């Protein structure tokens, strides 16, 4: 029996992180049946409830486990207690570097040298990293890289960052985010959700939209804050729905985004034509099933964009994360994005309208590109399994 420790933001609060874990477990278990997974998490009940069909053991990261999130004894035992450590998503950056509730890089980098001495490889699994903006962050990343025999990245931006900072790194493969292989539930389950939420009643179609809880993350600082942003989104959506005759559904993949979502809806004139669907009630597969049925999606969070690609739905990226821009580039859709710092009602309405008019062509482009990206994501599981011996 081999043991793999999976590191990520795996509390169950983020639908994208849940999708990464779910697809990783499925892909590796499909290749090998002798693998057990250790999953450090602040919410062991969520991991057991949603992924208990796999051979796994949640590792609690609460204070009563002698941990402050990833800082503490449970992380040390999990990283040193298996045959391999997988780094997933984008958990290695130096923002709030000394805050263990927010930052993972410092904690992981302190254990990485012990993994190296014991011959436990740390592998980046369809992941990205950064930004790194401090010397302390770069040194911590180097400690992790020194224990890593392979980096399987989901975009090329991370590699460019490593080279710009002159960090020594192992061989690199550019694959794809695990979430791109997310599969929606069956028709019966989706039909029940659609009836419950009164979705897709407009024959002109529905647009998906997504906001997050903050507007100044990752150094991409603009002038929009709080109410200004809500007002801009509300006015933009009102104009878009009037122009296209469509309805809208807000997609929430992190409960912390719900208050901002509700503020946007409350300021709309056409709020009766808007619905809200979130992972406070639905799984990442069900959210993907909703996105499969919209004509177009626009938003700030990365994983709704990836869910759209998984089901062939055109998307517009309101660019607030480096990883979002990297993903759009990887699927050849970088023309359909607007930087958050340049956002205005007119520009948002124009790009969404243009994307709506080109949505049939975009679907054809995605149909040609995405299967290759999905195969890349699955290929990572085979590589990791071969490395286990």
Helices and strands as residue ranges (DSSP letters): E 2-7, H 15-31, E 35-41, H 44-51, E 56-60, G 63-65, E 67-68, E 71-72, H 73-80, E 84-87, H 105-118, E 121-127, H 135-146, E 150-153, H 157-164, E 171-174, G 178-181, H 187-197, E 206-210, G 217-219, H 226-244, E 247-252, G 255-257, H 258-266, G 271-273, E 274-278, H 284-291, E 296-299, H 302-311, E 315-319, H 322-330, E 337-339, G 340-342, H 345-357, H 359-388
